[in-house]
Amino acid sequence: MAESALEHLLAPSAPSIAVLIPSYREEPRVIAMTMLSAAVARYGNRRIVLLVDDPATDLPSLRSSRAAAQTVIESVRTIMRPMRAAAQTWQASRSLADLNLDVHREQVCALYQLAASWLDEQADDFRNATTPAFRHVDCFFADQVLGDLAELYRDKARQLVQQGADERELDAHYAILRDLFCSDITVFERKAYANLSHAPNKAMNLNAYIGLMGKRFRITRRGKVVRLLECGDGWADLAVARPDLVLTLDADSVILHDYMLRLTHALQENPQAAVAQTPYLTFPDSTSVVERVAGATTDIQYLAHQGSTFFNASYWVGANALIRYKALQDIACDQTEGAQTVRVFIQDRTVIEDTGSTIDLLGAGWQVHNHLTPLAYSATPADFGALAIQRKRWSNGGLIIFPTLLKHYLKTRGRLRRLPELVVRTNYLLSPLLGNIAVFVLMVWSPSDSRTLLMWTPLAIAPYFCLYASDLHRLGYRLSDLFRVCALNLMLLPVSFAGILASLRQMMTGRKGSFTRTPKVADRTFIPPYSFLFNGMMLLLMAFYVIQGVVSEKYVGTIVPAINVILYAYGLHSFIGFRNGFADLALAIRHAMPAAMFPAAAGARAVSLRTVARSGPSSAAVRESAPLRRIAAAIAFFAVLLGPALSVPSHSSGDPRHLMIDDRQAAWLATQGPPQATATPSPNTASLSPGSD
């Protein structure tokens, strides 16, 4: 896209954008990186709000988040002072008869060089403060976000020296420099106000602030209770401007410097589009095998979204999106929370709020537009425990949303013409259920009719494997990563089942599941016991099939189980780790046994194995639970599987319980647990229906 087509968006008259960054107990470096990427992005009329959602009782986390935001605010305001002063001087001097254009050309060049030097300093700070676990993220941000923009401003300075500029062009440069970086940055904490929603999820964090837009408020205090009361045009403690566009940006994501320009232009070109987004890619060059392979499965979705766009079947992916404020108003509704009514713009009926809101937007006559240039990058969990939390959430909700999609399709015209759109949207919602169950059934059923299976399986999966390998190669991955993707998706099979069961439980009981955020820390996250047990039992089952085939001399029937043995063994060793799995299983049993045997005494001291937050690099916040029944259910399940009948069982699993533990704890637990063990399905992208992170 030509730069000239975007120049009008660099002016103060461009459509206003409110950049909302929801944050929950994030690392200071994560907050600073995301805020800085939005602050330096090229655009003429924007403001940034960090929506801190840390619990009011967690003062260390609140102070850390506020301090990280304040550091960015002060740094940006410092660099913007000389630029705004120069712009004001230019406006005052234009009326003078002796206006010296050469002096102002030199000053504009110097200001662009100053901006480039400041960006270089910020990049160096991130490089110098990085740690081995996050080096690839910090270096990418320093090079691709800050470094590329610094080089762009140096090029502008060189062009001015070589080509010169007349008065009109200098005026345009000064107008850009006046708002080169966004210094209108604020922090908002909804939990500080009793009359705002305190529902523990990202959607309601966004809704609470969006509901304030276009209004003015006074802050009232009665004892320790603080409220926001709407007032008229008089004096107000808080005035929230109503924007034309809302940019939602997860606190673990960054945008490139042309993000706002290109997506705003896309919305201007398509009046029916409510959402413009660029499906994010993962940060490249990770040294963690889990992060790199999980990143490959996420990056594949970038290409899949291009196909969905072709059929007008795009879904809103909440990690980053530019949304029309008018569209949010069109889908707004009131919801009761406790004794008060709250305004909801982004629905929170499921934990994949962006996917559910897509159907609401379709019902209101809007569309979702995917911009197919990569302009956003997001973090991927670097260990299996954190990845399990994320992928369980992604698998939970599609079943609940599907009936709404079907109703929308049936009540609209042109159903035959829109059938491909329905098929693509249905695949997105139901693939975690259909794809994972199909893989599981094929693995368990494989020995019963081995000749038929071996005849049809290659014909069914060979084209898929070829296309998947081609896409991996296009995205910069190795062809051998196809094997690793298959192994990882087998490891995630029980995680997807847990998400599906959570959806079924919500459909039957009507109670919404909890929104569990993905940990973004260097420490290892607790591995759900049900996942390790399930995968370990599946390894034993596949090995049993191989042994059974060899003993009975049915060698053909051992081929598929043997492939699965290799995949499971590699996955358990590389992604989970036998040592870590046994250590975390021992930890789960150690915490569960006292609660099961002495529930009254254990009630006061029971700790949870589900982590939703943390207050320090090596600590975890925990809640009550008793995972023993989940472990027992998994063992009973595989006892049936390994019975003489070898029948296909029905899976049952409970919720995962997560706990972040540091390396010293992991090493100690490993010495207390059992000894370390010695030791095909397609790459099931059906388990990937990513919502928000």
C-alpha positions in Angstrom: 0.0 0.0 0.0 1.4 3.4 -1.0 2.4 5.8 1.8 0.4 8.5 0.1 -2.8 6.6 0.7 -2.2 6.6 4.5 -0.8 10.2 5.0 -4.2 11.6 5.9 -4.3 9.3 8.9 -1.2 10.9 10.4 -3.1 14.2 10.9 -4.9 15.1 14.1 -8.2 15.0 12.1 -7.9 11.2 11.6 -10.6 9.0 13.2 -9.9 8.8 16.9 -8.6 5.5 18.3 -8.8 4.4 22.0 -6.2 1.7 22.5 -7.3 -0.6 25.4 -4.7 -2.9 26.9 -6.3 -5.3 29.4 -3.7 -6.5 32.0 -3.9 -9.0 34.8 -0.8 -9.5 37.0 1.5 -9.1 34.0 5.3 -8.9 34.2 6.5 -5.2 34.1 8.5 -5.9 30.9 5.4 -7.3 29.2 3.3 -4.3 30.1 6.1 -1.9 29.0 6.6 -3.7 25.7 2.9 -3.7 24.7 2.3 -0.1 25.8 5.5 1.1 24.0 4.5 -0.7 20.8 1.2 1.1 20.8 2.8 4.5 21.8 5.3 4.5 18.9 2.8 3.2 16.3 2.3 5.8 13.5 -1.1 7.5 13.8 -2.4 11.0 14.2 -5.2 10.7 16.8 -5.0 8.1 19.4 -4.8 7.6 23.2 -3.8 4.6 25.3 -5.4 3.2 28.4 -3.9 0.4 30.4 -6.8 -1.5 32.1 -5.2 -2.9 35.2 -7.3 -5.8 36.6 -5.0 -7.0 39.4 -6.9 -7.8 42.6 -7.1 -4.9 45.0 -5.7 -7.1 47.7 -2.5 -7.8 45.7 -0.7 -4.6 46.4 2.8 -5.8 45.1 1.3 -6.7 41.7 -0.7 -3.4 41.5 2.4 -1.3 42.4 4.4 -3.2 39.8 1.8 -2.7 37.0 1.5 1.0 37.9 5.2 1.5 38.0 5.7 -0.2 34.6 3.0 2.1 33.1 4.5 5.2 34.7 7.9 4.4 33.3 6.6 4.3 29.8 4.4 7.5 30.3 7.4 9.5 31.6 9.7 8.3 28.9 7.3 9.2 26.0 6.4 12.5 27.5 10.1 13.4 27.8 10.9 12.8 24.2 7.7 14.6 23.0 8.5 17.9 24.8 11.1 19.2 22.3 9.0 18.1 19.4 5.9 19.9 20.6 7.9 23.0 21.5 9.4 23.0 18.0 5.9 22.6 16.4 4.6 25.6 18.4 7.6 27.7 17.5 7.0 26.9 13.8 3.3 28.0 14.0 4.3 31.2 15.7 7.1 32.0 13.2 5.0 31.4 10.0 3.5 34.8 10.2 7.0 36.5 10.2 8.3 38.0 7.0 11.8 36.6 7.5 10.8 32.9 7.8 14.0 30.9 7.3 13.0 27.6 5.7 16.6 26.2 5.7 16.8 26.6 9.5 13.5 24.7 9.9 14.5 22.0 7.5 17.6 21.4 9.6 15.4 21.4 12.8 13.0 18.9 11.3 15.9 16.6 10.3 17.3 16.9 13.8 13.9 16.0 15.4 13.6 12.9 13.2 17.2 11.9 14.2 16.3 12.6 17.9 13.3 10.3 17.6 15.4 7.6 16.0 18.1 7.8 18.7 15.4 7.6 21.4 14.0 4.5 19.8 17.5 3.0 19.7 17.9 3.7 23.4 14.6 2.0 24.2 15.7 -1.0 22.1 19.0 -1.2 23.9 17.3 -1.1 27.3 15.2 -4.2 26.3 18.2 -6.0 25.0 20.3 -5.3 28.1 17.5 -6.2 30.5 16.5 -9.5 28.8 16.8 -13.0 30.3 17.5 -16.2 28.4 13.8 -17.3 28.6 12.6 -14.1 26.9 15.6 -13.1 24.8 13.9 -14.0 21.5 10.9 -11.8 22.4 12.9 -8.8 23.6 15.3 -9.0 20.6 12.4 -9.2 18.2 10.7 -6.2 19.8 14.0 -4.2 19.8 14.8 -5.1 16.2 11.4 -5.3 14.4 9.3 -2.8 16.3 11.7 -0.2 17.6 14.7 -0.7 15.2 12.7 -0.7 12.0 10.8 2.5 13.0 14.1 4.2 14.0 15.5 3.4 10.5 12.3 4.8 8.9 12.8 8.2 10.7 16.5 8.3 9.7 15.4 7.8 6.1 13.0 10.7 6.4 15.8 12.9 7.7 18.0 11.8 4.8 15.3 12.6 2.3 14.8 16.1 3.7 18.6 16.7 3.3 18.6 15.5 -0.2 15.3 16.7 -1.6 14.6 19.7 0.6 11.0 20.9 1.6 8.9 23.9 0.9 6.7 25.7 3.5 3.7 23.4 3.0 5.8 20.2 3.3 7.5 21.6 6.5 4.1 22.3 8.0 3.0 18.7 7.3 6.2 17.4 9.0 5.7 19.6 12.1 2.1 18.3 12.3 3.4 14.8 12.3 6.2 15.5 14.8 3.7 17.1 17.2 2.0 13.7 17.7 4.8 11.4 16.6 4.5 9.3 19.7 1.4 9.0 21.8 1.8 10.7 25.2 -1.9 10.6 26.1 -1.5 7.4 28.2 -3.6 6.7 31.3 -4.2 3.8 33.7 -7.6 2.7 34.8 -8.5 0.1 37.5 -12.1 -0.9 37.4 -11.9 -2.9 40.7 -11.2 0.4 42.5 -14.9 1.3 42.0 -17.7 -0.6 43.7 -20.4 0.1 41.0 -18.4 -1.3 38.1 -18.3 -5.0 37.1 -15.8 -7.1 39.0 -16.4 -10.3 37.0 -13.1 -12.1 36.7 -12.5 -12.1 32.9 -11.0 -10.0 30.2 -14.3 -9.3 28.5 -15.8 -7.5 31.5 -12.5 -5.6 32.1 -13.0 -4.2 28.6 -16.7 -3.7 29.0 -16.3 -1.7 32.2 -14.2 0.9 30.5 -16.1 0.9 27.2 -19.3 1.6 29.1 -17.7 4.9 30.4 -16.9 6.2 27.0 -18.6 9.5 26.1 -19.5 10.2 29.7 -18.3 12.3 32.7 -18.1 11.1 36.3 -17.5 12.3 39.8 -15.8 10.1 42.2 -17.6 9.6 45.5 -16.4 8.0 48.7 -18.3 6.6 51.7 -15.8 5.0 54.0 -13.8 2.5 52.0 -16.5 2.3 49.2 -15.6 4.3 46.1 -18.1 4.8 43.3 -18.3 6.6 39.9 -21.4 8.7 39.5 -22.3 10.1 36.1 -22.6 13.9 36.0 -23.5 16.5 33.4 -21.3 19.1 31.7 -20.0 20.6 34.9 -16.9 19.8 36.8 -15.9 16.1 36.7 -13.2 13.9 38.2 -13.1 11.6 35.2 -14.1 12.4 31.6 -13.8 9.6 29.1 -13.9 10.7 25.4 -16.0 8.7 22.9 -13.7 7.3 20.2 -14.5 6.4 16.6 -12.5 3.2 16.9 -11.4 0.9 19.7 -8.2 -1.1 19.5 -8.1 -4.0 21.9 -4.5 -5.3 22.5 -3.6 -8.1 24.8 -0.9 -7.3 27.3 1.3 -10.0 25.8 1.0 -8.8 22.2 2.9 -6.1 20.2 1.9 -4.3 17.0 4.2 -3.1 14.2 4.4 0.6 13.5 1.9 0.6 10.5 -0.8 -1.4 12.3 -3.2 1.5 13.0 -2.7 3.1 9.7 -3.4 0.0 7.6 -6.3 -1.3 9.6 -8.0 2.1 9.9 -7.7 2.4 6.1 -9.2 -1.1 5.7 -12.2 -0.1 7.8 -12.6 3.1 5.7 -12.5 1.0 2.5 -15.2 -1.5 3.9 -18.1 0.3 5.6 -19.7 -3.0 6.6 -16.7 -4.2 8.5 -17.0 -3.9 12.3 -13.7 -5.5 13.1 -10.4 -5.2 11.2 -7.6 -7.4 12.5 -4.4 -9.1 11.5 -4.2 -12.7 12.9 -1.1 -12.7 15.1 2.1 -14.7 14.6 4.3 -16.0 17.4 7.6 -14.5 18.3 10.2 -16.4 16.3 13.5 -18.1 17.3 12.5 -19.5 20.7 14.8 -21.9 22.3 12.0 -23.8 24.0 10.8 -26.8 22.0 7.2 -26.4 23.4 7.0 -22.7 22.5 8.5 -23.3 19.0 6.2 -26.2 18.1 3.1 -24.7 19.7 3.9 -21.5 17.8 3.9 -23.5 14.6 0.4 -24.7 15.3 -0.7 -21.1 16.0 1.1 -19.7 13.0 -0.8 -22.2 10.8 -3.9 -20.5 11.9 -2.6 -17.3 10.3 -2.9 -19.1 6.9 -6.2 -20.7 7.9 -7.7 -17.3 8.6 -6.9 -16.3 5.0 -9.0 -19.1 3.8 -11.9 -18.2 6.1 -11.7 -14.6 4.8 -12.1 -15.9 1.2 -15.5 -17.4 2.3 -16.4 -14.4 4.4 -16.2 -16.6 7.5 -13.7 -14.7 9.6 -13.9 -14.7 13.4 -12.8 -12.0 15.6 -9.5 -13.1 17.3 -9.2 -11.1 20.5 -5.4 -10.8 20.9 -5.6 -7.7 18.7 -8.4 -6.0 16.8 -9.6 -2.6 15.6 -13.3 -2.2 16.2 -15.9 0.4 15.3 -17.4 1.9 18.5 -20.7 2.1 16.7 -20.7 -1.7 16.1 -20.0 -2.3 19.8 -23.0 -0.1 20.6 -25.2 -2.2 18.2 -24.5 -5.4 20.1 -24.6 -3.9 23.6 -27.0 -5.4 26.1 -27.7 -5.1 29.9 -26.6 -7.9 32.2 -27.3 -8.4 35.9 -24.3 -8.8 38.1 -25.2 -9.2 41.8 -27.5 -6.3 42.7 -26.5 -4.1 39.8 -27.0 -3.9 36.1 -23.9 -3.6 33.9 -23.6 -2.8 30.2 -22.0 -5.5 28.2 -20.5 -4.9 24.7 -18.3 -7.9 24.4 -20.2 -11.0 25.6 -18.8 -13.1 28.3 -21.2 -16.1 28.0 -18.1 -18.2 27.2 -14.4 -18.0 27.8 -13.8 -17.4 24.1 -15.6 -14.0 24.2 -14.3 -12.8 20.9 -15.8 -15.8 19.0 -19.1 -15.3 20.7 -19.2 -11.6 19.9 -18.5 -12.4 16.2 -21.9 -14.1 16.0 -23.5 -11.0 17.7 -21.9 -8.7 15.1 -23.1 -10.9 12.3 -26.6 -10.7 13.7 -26.4 -6.9 13.7 -25.4 -6.9 10.0 -21.6 -6.4 10.5 -18.6 -8.2 9.1 -15.2 -9.2 10.3 -12.2 -8.3 8.1 -8.8 -10.0 8.2 -5.9 -7.9 6.9 -3.6 -10.5 5.5 -0.3 -8.6 6.2 1.3 -9.8 9.5 1.3 -6.7 11.7 0.9 -8.3 15.2 2.9 -10.8 17.3 1.9 -12.5 20.5 3.5 -14.7 23.1 3.2 -18.4 23.1 3.5 -20.5 26.3 7.0 -21.9 26.7 6.1 -24.9 28.9 3.4 -27.6 28.7 1.5 -26.6 31.9 0.9 -23.0 30.7 0.1 -24.3 27.2 -2.5 -26.7 28.7 -4.3 -23.8 30.3 -4.4 -21.9 27.0 -5.5 -24.7 24.8 -8.2 -25.9 27.3 -9.7 -22.4 27.1 -9.6 -22.5 23.3 -11.5 -25.8 23.2 -14.2 -24.5 25.6 -17.1 -22.6 24.1 -17.5 -23.7 20.5 -20.3 -26.1 21.4 -22.1 -23.4 23.3 -21.9 -20.9 20.5 -22.8 -23.2 17.6 -26.6 -23.2 18.1 -26.5 -19.3 18.0 -24.6 -19.5 14.7 -27.1 -22.0 13.3 -30.0 -19.8 14.3 -28.4 -16.8 12.6 -27.8 -18.8 9.4 -31.3 -20.1 9.2 -33.0 -16.7 9.6 -31.0 -14.9 6.9 -31.5 -15.0 3.2 -29.2 -16.6 0.6 -28.7 -19.7 2.7 -27.6 -21.8 -0.3 -25.1 -19.2 -1.4 -23.8 -18.8 2.1 -23.4 -22.6 2.7 -19.6 -22.6 2.4 -19.5 -19.8 5.0 -21.5 -22.0 7.4 -19.3 -25.0 6.8 -16.1 -23.0 7.5 -17.6 -21.3 10.6 -18.9 -24.7 11.9 -15.5 -26.3 11.4 -14.0 -23.5 13.5 -16.5 -24.0 16.4 -16.8 -27.8 16.4 -13.3 -29.0 15.3 -12.1 -29.4 18.9 -14.9 -31.9 19.4 -15.0 -33.7 16.1 -11.3 -33.7 15.3 -10.1 -34.8 18.7 -12.7 -37.5 19.2 -12.0 -38.8 15.7 -8.3 -39.1 16.4 -8.9 -40.8 19.7 -11.3 -43.3 18.2 -9.0 -44.1 15.3 -6.1 -44.8 17.7 -8.1 -47.1 20.0 -9.9 -48.8 17.2 -6.9 -49.3 14.9 -6.0 -53.0 15.7 -9.6 -54.2 15.2 -9.6 -53.9 11.4 -6.0 -53.2 10.5 -6.1 -54.0 6.8 -9.0 -51.6 6.1 -7.4 -48.9 8.2 -4.0 -49.2 6.5 -5.7 -49.0 3.1 -7.8 -45.9 3.8 -5.7 -44.0 6.3 -2.9 -42.9 3.8 -5.5 -41.9 1.2 -7.2 -39.7 3.8 -4.3 -38.1 5.5 -1.6 -37.9 2.8 -3.0 -34.8 1.1 -3.5 -33.1 4.6 0.1 -34.0 5.6 1.4 -32.5 2.3 -0.5 -29.3 2.7 0.4 -28.9 6.3 4.1 -29.5 5.6 3.9 -27.0 2.8 2.4 -24.4 5.1 5.0 -25.0 7.8 7.7 -24.5 5.2 6.1 -21.3 4.0 6.0 -20.0 7.5 9.8 -20.7 8.0 9.6 -24.0 9.9 11.4 -27.2 9.1 9.6 -30.1 7.5 10.7 -32.3 10.4 8.5 -30.0 12.6 5.5 -31.9 11.2 6.4 -34.9 13.3 6.7 -32.6 16.4 3.4 -31.0 15.7 1.7 -34.5 15.6 3.3 -35.4 18.9 2.3 -32.1 20.6 -1.3 -32.5 19.4 -1.4 -36.0 20.9 -0.2 -34.5 24.2 -3.0 -31.9 24.0 -5.7 -34.5 23.3 -6.8 -34.8 27.0 -6.6 -31.0 27.4 -9.0 -30.5 24.5 -11.3 -33.1 26.0 -11.2 -31.2 29.3 -12.3 -28.0 27.5 -15.1 -29.9 25.7 -16.3 -31.3 29.0 -16.3 -27.8 30.5 -18.6 -26.7 27.6 -21.0 -29.6 28.2 -21.1 -28.9 31.9 -22.0 -25.3 31.2 -24.7 -26.3 28.7 -26.2 -28.7 31.2 -26.0 -26.6 34.4 -26.1 -23.1 32.9 -23.1 -22.0 35.0 -20.4 -20.2 33.2 -16.9 -21.6 33.5 -14.1 -19.6 35.0 -11.7 -17.6 32.8 -8.3 -18.9 33.5 -5.5 -16.7 32.2 -2.4 -18.1 30.6 0.7 -17.7 32.8 3.6 -15.9 31.1 6.6 -16.6 33.3 10.0 -18.1 33.0 9.1 -20.7 35.7 7.7 -24.1 34.9 3.9 -24.3 35.3 2.3 -27.3 37.0 1.4 -30.1 34.6 -2.3 -31.2 35.0 -2.3 -34.8 36.5 -5.1 -35.9 34.2 -3.0 -34.9 31.2 0.1 -36.8 32.2 -1.9 -39.9 33.3 -3.9 -39.9 30.0 -0.9 -39.6 27.8 1.1 -42.2 29.9 -1.8 -44.6 29.7 -2.2 -44.1 25.9 1.5 -44.8 25.5 1.0 -48.1 27.4 -2.1 -48.9 25.4 -0.3 -48.3 22.0 2.6 -50.5 23.2 0.1 -53.2 24.3 -1.4 -53.1 20.8 2.1 -53.6 19.3 3.0 -56.5 21.6 -0.4 -58.1 21.0 0.1 -57.9 17.2 3.6 -59.3 17.3 2.6 -62.2 19.6 -0.4 -63.1 17.3 1.8 -62.5 14.2 -0.6 -59.8 12.9 2.2 -57.6 12.0 0.2 -55.3 9.7 -1.9 -54.3 12.7 1.2 -53.1 14.6 2.2 -50.4 12.1 -0.2 -47.6 13.2 0.1 -48.3 17.0 3.9 -48.4 16.6 3.9 -44.9 15.0 1.7 -43.7 17.9 4.2 -45.3 20.4 7.0 -43.2 18.8 4.9 -40.0 18.9 3.7 -40.5 22.5 7.2 -41.4 23.7 8.7 -38.3 22.0 5.9 -36.1 23.3 6.1 -37.2 26.9 9.9 -36.9 26.8 10.3 -33.6 25.0 7.1 -31.6 25.8 6.1 -32.8 29.3 9.2 -34.7 30.6 8.8 -37.9 32.6 10.6 -36.4 35.5 8.4 -33.4 35.6 5.2 -35.4 35.1 5.9 -37.8 37.9 7.0 -34.9 40.2 3.8 -33.0 39.6 1.7 -36.1 39.9 3.3 -36.8 43.3 2.6 -33.2 44.3 -1.0 -33.5 43.3 -1.5 -36.7 45.4 0.4 -35.2 48.3 -2.0 -32.3 48.4 -5.1 -34.4 47.6 -4.7 -37.2 50.2 -5.1 -35.1 53.4 -8.2 -33.4 52.0 -9.7 -36.8 51.0 -8.9 -38.5 54.3 -9.4 -35.6 56.7 -11.7 -33.1 55.0 -12.5 -31.1 58.1 -8.9 -30.7 59.2 -7.7 -30.1 55.7 -10.2 -27.4 54.8 -8.2 -24.7 56.4 -4.9 -25.7 54.9 -5.9 -27.2 51.5 -4.1 -25.5 48.6 -5.1 -25.5 45.0 -3.2 -26.8 42.0 -4.9 -24.3 39.7 -2.9 -21.1 39.2 -4.6 -18.1 37.8 -2.2 -15.5 39.0 1.2 -15.0 40.6 2.8 -12.3 42.7 6.5 -13.0 42.1 8.9 -14.8 39.8 8.7 -18.0 41.8 5.4 -17.8 43.7 1.8 -18.9 42.9 -1.6 -18.0 44.2 -3.6 -21.1 45.0 -7.2 -22.1 45.8 -8.9 -25.1 47.3 -9.4 -28.2 45.3 -9.2 -32.0 45.5 -7.7 -33.5 42.3 -7.7 -37.0 43.7 -11.0 -37.8 42.1 -9.7 -36.7 38.7 -6.7 -39.0 39.0 -9.0 -41.9 40.1 -11.3 -41.3 37.2 -8.4 -41.3 34.7 -7.1 -44.6 36.1 -10.5 -46.2 36.1 -11.0 -45.0 32.5 -7.8 -46.7 31.3 -8.6 -49.8 33.4 -11.6 -50.3 31.1 -9.5 -49.6 28.0 -6.9 -52.2 28.9 -9.5 -54.9 29.7 -9.8 -58.0 27.6 -12.6 -56.7 25.4 -10.4 -53.8 24.2 -13.6 -51.9 23.5 -13.8 -48.2 22.7 -14.5 -46.4 25.9 -16.1 -43.0 26.6 -13.7 -40.5 28.0 -14.2 -38.7 31.3 -12.0 -36.1 32.7 -12.2 -33.3 35.2 -10.9 -29.8 35.4 -7.1 -29.4 35.4 -5.4 -28.0 38.5 -2.4 -25.8 37.8 0.4 -24.7 40.0 3.5 -22.7 38.9 6.7 -24.1 40.5 10.2 -22.9 40.1 13.2 -25.0 39.2 14.3 -25.7 42.7 10.9 -27.0 43.7 10.7 -29.1 40.6 14.1 -30.7 41.3 13.2 -31.4 44.9 9.8 -32.9 44.0 11.5 -35.1 41.4 13.6 -36.7 44.1 10.4 -37.5 46.1 8.5 -39.0 43.2 8.8 -42.3 41.3 11.9 -43.0 39.3 12.4 -41.5 35.9 11.1 -43.7 33.1 13.3 -44.9 30.3 12.0 -44.7 27.5 -0.5 -41.5 13.4 -2.6 -39.3 13.7 -2.6 -36.1 11.5 -1.4 -32.9 13.0 -4.7 -32.1 14.6 -5.2 -28.4 13.9 -8.8 -29.2 14.7 -7.9 -28.7 18.3 -7.0 -25.1 17.5 -9.8 -22.6 17.6 -7.9 -19.8 19.2 -9.8 -17.2 21.1 -8.1 -14.7 23.4 -4.9 -15.0 25.5 
